Structures are given as C-alpha cells and as structure tokens.
Amino acid sequence: MTLPASLAGTLLAIVIMALVTYLTRSGGVFVMSRVPIGPRVERFINAMAGSVLVAVITPMAVHGDWGARLALVATLGMMLATRKALVAIAAGILAAALWRLW
C-alpha cells in the first residue's frame, strides 16, 4: 500500500497507525481479561517484559554505530548507579548526542 506524499496521505497514515495501536492494546487487554492470573501466568508476564527489552536492545548493540553502543553502556551504568530509569535514559541520550557531535 502506498500513500501519496501529501497532507491527506500523512493524516491517513497517522490515523491508520493510531487505529492499529489502539486495536493491539485493547486486544491485549481483552485477551488478558479472560485469562486467570495465577503464579505461572504472572511468571510468564514478568519474563516476557525482559525478553522484549533484550529483543529491542540486542540489534542496536550488534548493528548500531559506536554512538548507540556508548548510549547503551551509559544507560546501563547510570541505571546500576542510580536505579532511576529517567536519569539512565537521559544519560544514554546525552552520551549518544555528544558522541555524534564530536
């Protein structure tokens, strides 16, 4: 599917992406409302969060540039030091920005 590079095409793309996002999130809530949350399901959900994080970060570490790798190291180091996610994210952004500025 191709959309024209115009205001109408841009707005249509935004509406389609918003609809897909809404359906995905509401579908997850709908499905999980019918699943009894026992210890086994809770362990699965907790493990899934970590695996999604690894799936997002690994390609950046392997195929990213040195700015991306430095951002990952800075984020990890700051998270271990402060245990504050927002501070760690800011450190990663700052590290990547400074690397690319240099």
N, C-alpha and C positions, 0 to 999 in steps of 0.2 A: 504494500500500500504506500503510495506516495502522496504527500500533501503539497499544495502549492506554497511557495515561499512568499506568502502574503500575510496580512493581519488575520484574515479569516482562517488560513491554514494553521497559523500559530495558535489561535484561540481554539480551533478544533483539536489540535494536538494536546493542549493543556486540559481540555475537557475530557478527552479520552484517557489521558494518564490519571486524572483525578478519579474518574469512574473505575478504572482498573484498580487503583489503590484502595478506594472505598470497598469495592467488592472483595478484594483479597483480605482486607482487615475484618470486614463484617462476616465474611465466610469463615474465617478462623474462629471468631467469637461464637458463631452459630454452631460450628462443629464441636468446639470445646465445651459448649453449654450442655451437650448431650453425653459427654464423657465423664464418668465419675472420677474425681481426682483422688486417687489413692497414693500410697507411697511409691509404687512403681511408676505411675504416670508423672508424679512430681519429680522423681529422679530423672526421667526422660526429658522433661521440660528443662530442668536445670542443666543437663548435659548438652542439650540442643543449643542453648544460648552460647556456650563456649565454643562449640563446633562451628557455629555460624561466624563468630568472631575470627576464628582461625582461618576459615574459608575466605573471608574478606581480606585479611592481612597477608596471608601467605603469597598470593600473586604479586602484591606490591613489594614484598621483600625480595622475591625472586626476580621479577621482571622490571621493577621500578628503578629509577635513577638513584644516585647517591643522596640526593635531597630527600627522597622518600624513605630511604633506609635510615638516614640520620634522624628524620622525624619519628620513625618507629622506635629507635633507640632512646631518643629524648623523651618520648611519651612513656615508654616503659620505665625509664629511670625516674622520672618525676612521679609516676604512679606509685612506684615502690617507696619513694621517699616521703610523699605527702598523703597518699591514699585518697586524693581528691581528683576525680575524673576531669572536672573542668580545668583545673590547673595543669593536668597532664596533657590534655588536648591543646591548650594554649601553648604549652612548651613545644609540642610537636609541630604546630603551625608556625611558630616563631623560628624553630630550627630549620624547617624546610624553606621558609621565606628568606632567612639570612643566607643559607647555602646557595640559593638561586640568585640572590642579589649579588653575591660575591663572584 
